[in-house]
Amino acid sequence: MRYLKDIRDGEQVIGHYLCKQKQTLKSRTGKPYISLKLQDKTGLVDAKIWDIHNEIEEFEENSFIKIDGIVSVFQGEYQISIRRLRLSMEGEYDPMDYVPCTDKDINGMLEKLRGYIDKVENPYIKKLLQSFFVEDEAFLSKFTYHSAARSVHHSYMGGLLEHTLSVVEYANFLSHYYSSSNHDIVIAGAMLHDIGKIEELSDFPMNDYTDLGQLLGHIMIGAEMVGKKISQIKNFPPNLEALIKHCILAHHGEFEYGSPKRPKTIEAMIIHCADNTDAKIKLFDEAIMGDHSKGSWVGFNRMLGRNIRKSDF
């Protein structure tokens, strides 16, 4: 199998890939073409079908397809111009070849995350975190291997755990720096802020929005998951429940970014800043690591809304 990380400018690529995204668009002259995102376990690559003819079979998003195309570089990233395409047949591919995965040790990250629970002093918060990250095997089997996003940042197996640990580490530092914050609430909010993503996104290799994800979103789902666990903890203080849920509901920061609440506590603001910091820096990191041009400029990043430059001199 020819992995996407190994393709090079100018070469012919013939192989089976997962079609993660598909859009039918029109060129400036009005001619229709198809824009795709192809995926294997090494990453995503943009692809285009400029000429839709009888050697291009009908296919849908999240289908396995066999392509024949030529690689070029566009705005610093590889792009495949597909000449022929058909649906892959069962037995022609191994689904596990199409599951991108963190390069970090999953068990090591989980143990490090659990170490923060040991530092929590409030017995109710400790019990809440243990109920998810120690006692709930069904939750852990999903959380540890889940993606943090469909295609934005940490969109690979183990990405949710990796992102959560990073947010906890940032938030832990900020909580100690700002003494008016409640450290236990900060740790709880940071660990729980994205747990709803295990229901918002389907498992790999699809890693796409579920019906529940489309209708409710991970913020609402996560708050409901926390509420269910808290209902099983005797005498859990209602005000503490509200403060923890607020951290989840406010972690996107602003209404225009999908946050049902803006941060109204210092703990919620810390978690929002920690989450935003990790997400934004990861976007820079992924853009730089995925750039294959020889120049200093990576090119325009749509999610960041700016051109990215490598720090070479």
Secondary structure, DSSP 4 states (H G I P E B T S, - for coil): ---GGG--TT-EEEEEEEEEEEEEEE-TTS-EEEEEEEEETTEEEEEEE-S--TTB----TT-EEEEEEEEEEETTEEEEEEEEEEEPPTTSS-GGGG--B-SS-HHHHHHHHHHHHHT---HHHHHHHHHHHTS-HHHHHHHTT--S-SSSSS-SBTHHHHHHHHHHHHHHHHHHHSTTS-HHHHHHHHHHTTTTHHHHBPPTTT--B-HHHHHTHHHHHHHHHHHHHHTTSTT--HHHHHHHHHHHHTTT-SGGGT-SS---SHHHHHHHHHHHHHHHHHHHHHHHHT---SSSEEEEETTTTEEEE----
